Amino acid sequence: MNTEHLSKITDHLLEDEGQSGLFKADDDTPFPLDALPPVLNHVATEVSWAYQAPIDLVAPETIAVMSACLGKGINLQTNHPDPTYGLLFMFLATKPGICKSTVLKWLSKPMKEYQNKVRKDYRITIQNQLVQEFQEKKKGDAPKDWQPTQKAINEEIGKTLPTLIAEHYSQEGLATTLSYNNEYLVIMSTDVSGVIDGLRGAKSGGYNQGEILLKGFAGESYDCNNKVAMDEHLEEIRLAINWLGTVDTLKTFITDPQIKERGLLSRFLFARIDDPIPHATVDHRKVATGVVDKWHKLLTDTLSKYWRSESVETVKMSTEAIQLYVDFRNDYVDAQDELGGLSSLPERWAENALRIALVMHVCMHSNKPADHELNKGTMSDAIRIMWWFIGRQLACIDEVKGFEPLANDCKVKVLTKLKNDGPCTMRKLQRTLSLNKKDIALVMQWVKQGELVTWNASKGNRASPTFALVGDDRIPKDAELITE
């Protein structure tokens, strides 16, 4: 039998099968900017130009920031019995030097300013409350100009300060903050490596810290044993997440077994933005004043209506929009076998498309979104954006095949130790970094791959394998390097 010929036929058939599917890895197609509502399109274009940042980064960020302003104040009525909220979990990764922090700082500025305004108003309320209590206690004998000290005001406020935005968190700390803020928060960070380490359990003995995030996506109840919390039982928590990080941090996030297996990864819209750092120019660039004002008004008006609202507006979908959503969902249901290796990742694609659609609908009808149906055009554009994310997600998954986060963690520890301290014996590495047998095997593998060098530094009969970074000038001149 001509096995070589048979192999070529098999490869050809498999290649054709992969090309015929709807679901393909794609990190080249640009973000569908024309799918955004005009206000988001205009802001994304201006900010991308002014900061020389990739439009593939800025455009999704406008959606994420706008999403975070919806809080629990507005939802979408679909064909499902439960309402859908427009709160997104997003994680975008780039190379260093791509203006991630600058872009998010600009986009989120109206949110932070509004939070500061609410906090100042709250502080005045507490101050007036203390004055009133003092006057009642003194029964009219109090000086008319008496005011509480700043310390007294701070003590009275305690943990009740109105909070919209959190960055680093523990589950207990997040539960406490949620309990004082209508059970809603935005978790936002431009350097998410430490956040991911905490999520994976680096500070909690390896215990995953994602349970409260899972609850916050679905709007479920959460019980904690934190004695500081005002109420140990949270009835319906909601979270929005906007994370920016490096490509390596995203790799660690999407390959972590607990994050994947518990379904947290499927809640996220994630993408790697692989644009190179642009050349500097002498051009003077600034976001137009009209764009700044329009963005500030959109976010401020949205927060004033929905962040601390005690009521909920409901937007209805047109029949045509629901049909588009159903068709999109059935596309990946029909491709279950093809997508079987992705675990639970596809399960939230349709729901995230609905969430994107609600964000866009509020942008287009910011005055009274509940007076308008979410129509076919908006749903179609939201699905186009979701297809862009699907292509990026599949590309990320392809990129990290074979990547093991635990091995990577070990590698980072070993390389950092050798960089800082110079050559180290295996015994010292084991003792100071708590390496196990698998870790030792990895160290030897990195020697074979040419990333480390080793030699026997023993002066007696007992071997003393010692390791160093390639090219380290602290390696003894007489060291006989072992290459195999």
C-alpha positions in Angstrom: 0.0 0.0 0.0 1.3 3.5 -0.9 0.9 5.0 2.6 2.6 8.2 1.6 -0.1 8.8 -1.0 -2.8 7.9 1.5 -1.4 10.3 4.0 -1.5 13.2 1.5 -5.2 12.4 0.7 -6.0 12.4 4.4 -4.3 15.7 5.0 -6.1 17.2 2.1 -9.5 16.0 3.3 -8.8 17.3 6.8 -7.7 20.7 5.4 -10.9 21.0 3.4 -13.0 20.1 6.4 -11.3 22.8 8.5 -11.9 25.4 5.8 -15.6 24.7 5.4 -16.6 25.5 9.0 -17.9 28.8 10.2 -15.7 28.8 13.3 -12.2 29.7 12.3 -9.3 31.2 14.2 -8.8 34.7 12.8 -6.5 37.4 14.3 -6.1 39.3 11.1 -9.6 40.7 10.3 -9.9 44.2 11.7 -12.7 45.1 14.2 -15.9 45.9 12.4 -15.9 49.6 13.3 -19.0 50.3 11.1 -21.0 48.0 13.4 -20.7 50.4 16.3 -23.3 53.1 17.0 -22.1 56.5 15.6 -21.1 57.9 19.0 -18.9 54.9 19.9 -17.5 54.8 16.3 -16.6 58.5 16.5 -15.0 58.2 20.0 -13.0 55.1 19.0 -11.7 56.7 15.8 -10.6 59.9 17.5 -9.0 58.2 20.5 -7.2 55.7 18.3 -5.7 58.5 16.2 -4.8 60.8 19.1 -3.0 58.1 21.1 -1.7 56.1 18.1 -3.4 53.1 19.6 -4.8 50.1 17.6 -8.4 50.5 16.7 -8.8 46.8 17.6 -8.0 47.8 21.2 -9.9 51.1 21.4 -13.2 50.1 19.7 -13.9 47.1 22.0 -12.9 49.2 25.0 -15.6 51.8 24.2 -18.2 48.9 24.5 -16.7 47.7 27.7 -16.6 51.1 29.4 -20.2 51.9 28.3 -21.3 48.4 29.5 -19.9 49.2 33.0 -22.1 52.3 33.2 -25.4 50.3 32.9 -25.2 48.8 36.4 -28.4 46.9 37.4 -30.7 49.7 36.1 -31.6 48.4 32.7 -32.1 44.9 31.1 -33.2 43.2 28.0 -36.3 41.1 27.6 -35.5 38.2 25.1 -37.3 35.0 24.4 -35.8 33.6 27.6 -37.8 33.9 30.8 -34.9 35.7 32.6 -33.8 39.2 31.6 -30.4 39.8 30.2 -28.2 42.6 31.5 -25.7 44.5 29.4 -22.7 43.8 31.7 -19.6 42.4 29.9 -16.5 40.6 31.1 -13.7 41.7 28.7 -10.0 40.9 28.7 -7.8 42.4 25.9 -4.1 41.7 25.7 -1.4 43.5 23.8 2.4 43.8 23.7 3.9 46.3 26.1 4.0 49.9 24.9 0.6 49.9 23.1 -1.0 52.7 25.3 -3.4 50.3 27.1 -3.3 52.4 30.3 -3.6 55.7 28.5 -6.6 54.6 26.4 -8.5 53.2 29.4 -7.6 56.3 31.5 -9.1 58.5 28.9 -12.2 56.4 28.3 -13.0 55.8 32.0 -12.3 59.4 33.1 -16.1 60.4 33.2 -16.8 57.3 35.3 -14.1 58.2 37.9 -15.3 61.8 37.9 -18.9 60.8 38.5 -17.8 58.4 41.3 -15.9 61.3 42.9 -19.0 63.6 42.7 -21.2 61.0 44.3 -18.7 60.4 47.1 -18.4 64.2 47.8 -22.2 64.4 48.0 -22.3 61.4 50.3 -19.7 63.0 52.5 -21.7 66.2 52.8 -24.8 64.0 53.7 -22.9 62.3 56.5 -21.5 65.6 57.7 -25.0 67.1 57.9 -26.3 64.0 59.6 -23.6 64.3 62.3 -24.5 67.9 62.8 -28.1 67.1 63.3 -27.4 64.3 65.7 -25.1 66.6 67.7 -27.8 69.3 67.9 -30.5 66.9 69.0 -28.1 65.5 71.7 -27.4 69.0 73.0 -31.1 70.0 72.8 -30.5 73.5 71.4 -27.4 74.3 73.5 -25.0 73.4 70.6 -23.1 76.2 68.9 -24.7 77.1 65.6 -21.5 76.9 63.7 -20.4 73.5 65.1 -19.0 71.0 62.6 -17.7 67.5 63.0 -14.0 66.8 62.5 -12.8 65.1 59.3 -11.8 62.1 61.4 -15.3 61.8 62.8 -16.8 62.0 59.3 -14.3 59.3 58.1 -15.2 57.0 61.0 -18.9 57.4 60.3 -18.5 56.6 56.6 -16.3 53.6 57.3 -16.8 51.0 54.5 -20.0 52.6 53.2 -18.3 55.0 50.8 -20.1 54.8 47.4 -17.9 52.7 45.1 -18.3 52.1 41.4 -14.8 50.9 40.4 -12.6 48.3 42.1 -9.2 46.9 40.9 -7.5 44.2 42.9 -9.8 42.2 45.1 -10.3 39.2 47.4 -13.6 37.4 47.4 -14.3 38.6 50.9 -13.3 42.2 50.2 -15.4 42.2 47.1 -18.4 40.8 48.9 -18.1 43.5 51.6 -17.9 46.3 49.0 -20.8 44.9 47.0 -22.9 44.8 50.2 -22.7 48.5 50.5 -23.2 49.3 46.8 -26.5 47.8 45.7 -24.6 44.6 44.9 -23.0 46.1 41.8 -19.3 46.9 41.0 -17.0 47.3 38.0 -13.7 45.5 38.2 -11.2 47.4 36.1 -7.4 47.2 35.7 -4.8 48.1 33.2 -2.1 45.8 34.7 -4.0 42.6 35.3 -1.1 40.2 36.0 -1.5 40.5 39.8 -5.3 40.3 39.6 -4.9 37.0 37.6 -2.4 35.6 40.1 -4.9 36.3 42.9 -7.7 34.8 40.9 -5.7 31.6 40.4 -5.1 31.4 44.1 -1.5 32.6 44.5 -2.4 34.2 47.8 -4.9 31.6 49.0 -3.0 28.3 48.9 -4.0 27.6 45.3 -7.7 28.0 46.0 -9.5 29.6 43.0 -11.0 33.0 43.7 -13.4 33.0 40.8 -16.6 31.9 42.5 -17.9 35.5 43.1 -17.1 36.4 39.5 -19.3 33.5 38.2 -22.1 34.7 40.5 -21.6 38.3 39.3 -22.0 37.4 35.7 -25.2 35.5 36.2 -26.7 37.7 38.9 -26.9 35.0 41.5 -26.8 35.1 45.2 -23.6 34.8 47.1 -23.0 33.7 50.7 -19.7 34.5 52.4 -18.3 34.0 55.9 -16.7 37.4 56.0 -17.6 38.9 59.4 -16.9 42.4 58.3 -19.6 42.4 55.6 -22.8 44.2 56.4 -24.7 41.2 55.3 -23.2 37.8 54.8 -25.8 37.0 52.2 -25.8 38.9 48.9 -29.1 38.4 47.0 -28.3 39.3 43.3 -24.8 40.5 42.6 -23.9 41.9 39.2 -20.4 42.7 38.0 -18.8 44.2 34.9 -15.1 43.4 34.2 -12.7 45.4 32.0 -9.2 44.0 32.1 -6.1 44.9 30.0 -2.9 43.0 30.2 0.0 41.4 28.3 -0.1 38.5 25.9 1.7 36.3 28.4 -0.9 37.1 31.1 -3.7 36.2 28.8 -2.0 32.9 28.0 -1.9 32.1 31.7 -5.6 33.1 32.1 -7.0 31.0 29.3 -5.0 27.9 30.1 -5.5 27.8 33.8 -7.4 24.5 34.5 -9.7 26.0 37.2 -10.6 29.0 35.1 -11.5 26.8 32.1 -13.2 23.9 33.9 -15.5 26.1 36.1 -16.8 28.0 33.1 -15.3 31.4 34.0 -13.4 31.6 30.7 -16.6 31.2 28.7 -18.0 34.4 30.3 -15.2 36.5 28.9 -14.8 38.3 25.6 -11.0 38.0 25.2 -8.7 38.9 22.4 -5.0 39.4 21.6 -4.2 42.6 19.8 -1.0 41.9 18.0 -0.3 45.3 16.5 3.3 46.6 16.6 4.4 49.7 18.6 3.9 52.6 16.2 6.7 55.0 15.2 6.7 58.3 17.0 5.8 61.4 15.0 6.1 65.2 15.6 2.4 65.7 14.9 0.3 67.4 17.7 -2.7 65.2 18.3 -5.6 65.9 20.6 -9.1 64.5 20.9 -11.5 67.1 19.6 -13.4 69.0 22.3 -16.7 68.0 20.8 -15.9 64.3 21.1 -14.7 64.7 24.7 -18.0 66.5 25.6 -20.1 63.9 23.8 -18.4 61.0 25.5 -18.5 62.7 28.9 -22.3 63.4 28.6 -23.1 59.9 27.4 -21.3 58.2 30.3 -22.5 60.7 33.0 -26.1 60.6 31.9 -26.0 56.8 31.8 -24.5 56.5 35.3 -26.9 59.0 36.7 -29.8 56.9 35.5 -28.6 53.4 36.1 -25.7 53.1 38.6 -27.6 53.6 41.9 -31.1 53.3 40.5 -33.6 51.5 42.7 -35.8 50.7 39.7 -35.1 48.7 36.5 -35.9 49.7 32.9 -36.7 46.9 30.4 -35.9 47.0 26.7 -37.9 44.6 24.5 -36.6 42.9 21.4 -38.3 42.8 18.0 -39.3 39.4 16.6 -36.8 39.8 13.8 -34.0 40.6 16.3 -34.9 37.5 18.3 -34.8 35.4 15.2 -31.3 36.6 14.4 -30.1 35.7 17.9 -31.7 32.2 17.6 -30.1 31.6 14.3 -26.7 32.7 15.6 -27.1 30.4 18.6 -28.1 27.5 16.5 -25.0 27.9 14.3 -22.7 26.8 17.1 -25.2 24.3 18.4 -25.0 22.6 15.0 -21.2 22.7 15.2 -21.0 21.0 18.6 -18.8 18.2 17.3 -16.4 20.6 15.6 -16.2 22.8 18.7 -16.0 19.9 21.2 -12.4 20.7 22.1 -13.2 24.1 23.4 -14.9 22.9 26.6 -17.6 25.4 27.6 -16.3 28.4 25.6 -19.1 28.6 23.0 -21.9 28.3 25.5 -21.9 32.1 26.2 -21.3 33.4 22.7 -25.0 34.1 22.0 -25.6 35.6 25.5 -22.6 37.9 25.1 -24.0 39.0 21.7 -27.2 40.0 23.5 -25.3 42.0 26.1 -23.3 43.8 23.4 -26.6 44.6 21.6 -28.1 46.1 24.7 -25.1 48.3 25.2 -25.4 49.5 21.6 -29.1 50.1 21.9 -28.6 52.3 25.0 -26.0 54.3 23.0 -28.4 54.9 20.1 -31.4 55.7 22.3 -29.7 57.2 25.4 -32.6 59.4 26.4 -35.3 56.7 26.6 -34.0 53.3 25.5 -37.0 51.4 27.0 -39.3 53.4 24.6 -37.7 51.7 21.6 -37.5 48.0 20.6 -34.0 46.5 20.1 -34.3 46.0 16.4 -32.9 43.6 13.7 -30.1 46.1 12.7 -28.7 46.4 16.2 -28.8 42.7 16.8 -27.1 42.0 13.4 -24.3 44.5 14.3 -23.8 42.9 17.7 -23.5 39.5 16.2 -20.9 40.9 13.7 -18.9 42.1 16.7 -19.3 38.8 18.4 -18.0 37.0 15.3 -14.9 39.1 15.5 -14.3 38.1 19.1 -14.9 34.4 18.2 -12.2 34.6 15.6 -9.8 36.2 18.1 -10.7 33.7 20.8 -10.1 30.7 18.6 -6.8 32.2 17.5 -5.8 32.6 21.2 -6.7 29.0 21.9 -4.7 27.8 18.9 -1.7 29.9 20.1 -1.6 28.4 23.6 -2.0 24.7 22.7 0.7 22.9 24.7 1.2 25.9 27.0 1.1 24.9 30.7 0.6 27.7 33.2 2.1 25.8 36.1 5.3 25.1 34.1 5.4 28.7 33.0 5.0 29.8 36.7 8.0 27.6 37.6 10.0 29.0 34.7 9.4 32.6 35.7 10.5 31.8 39.3 13.7 30.0 38.2 14.7 32.6 35.6 14.1 35.4 38.0 16.2 33.7 40.7 19.1 33.1 38.3 18.9 36.6 36.9 19.0 38.2 40.4 21.4 35.9 42.2 23.5 34.5 39.4 24.5 30.7 39.2 22.7 28.5 41.7 23.0 24.9 42.6 20.1 22.6 42.2 19.9 22.1 45.9 19.6 25.9 46.4 16.9 26.2 43.7 15.0 23.3 45.3 15.2 24.8 48.8 14.5 28.5 48.0 11.8 27.9 45.3 10.2 24.7 46.7 10.8 22.7 43.4 9.4 19.2 43.1 10.5 16.4 40.8 8.5 17.6 37.9 10.0 21.1 38.3 13.5 19.6 38.3 12.7 17.8 35.1 11.6 21.1 33.5 14.9 22.8 34.5 16.8 20.1 32.8 14.6 20.5 29.7 15.4 24.2 29.6 19.1 23.3 29.5 18.5 21.0 26.6 16.5 23.7 24.8 19.5 26.1 25.3 17.8 28.5 27.7 20.0 27.6 30.6 23.5 26.2 31.1 24.7 23.7 33.7 27.9 22.3 35.0 29.1 20.3 38.0 30.5 22.7 40.6 31.3 20.0 43.1 34.8 19.9 44.6 34.2 16.4 46.1 32.8 13.1 45.2 29.1 14.2 45.3 27.8 15.9 42.2 26.6 19.5 42.5 24.8 20.5 39.3 24.7 24.3 39.0 22.6 26.4 36.7 22.8 29.8 35.1 21.3 31.9 32.4 23.1 31.6 29.0 25.8 34.3 28.7 25.8 35.2 32.4 29.2 36.8 33.1 29.1 35.3 36.6 29.7 31.8 35.3 33.2 30.7 36.4 35.7 30.8 33.6 36.8 27.2 34.3 33.3 25.8 34.3 32.9 22.8 32.0 29.4 23.3 30.7 27.3 20.2 30.2 25.2 20.4 27.0 23.6 16.9 26.9 
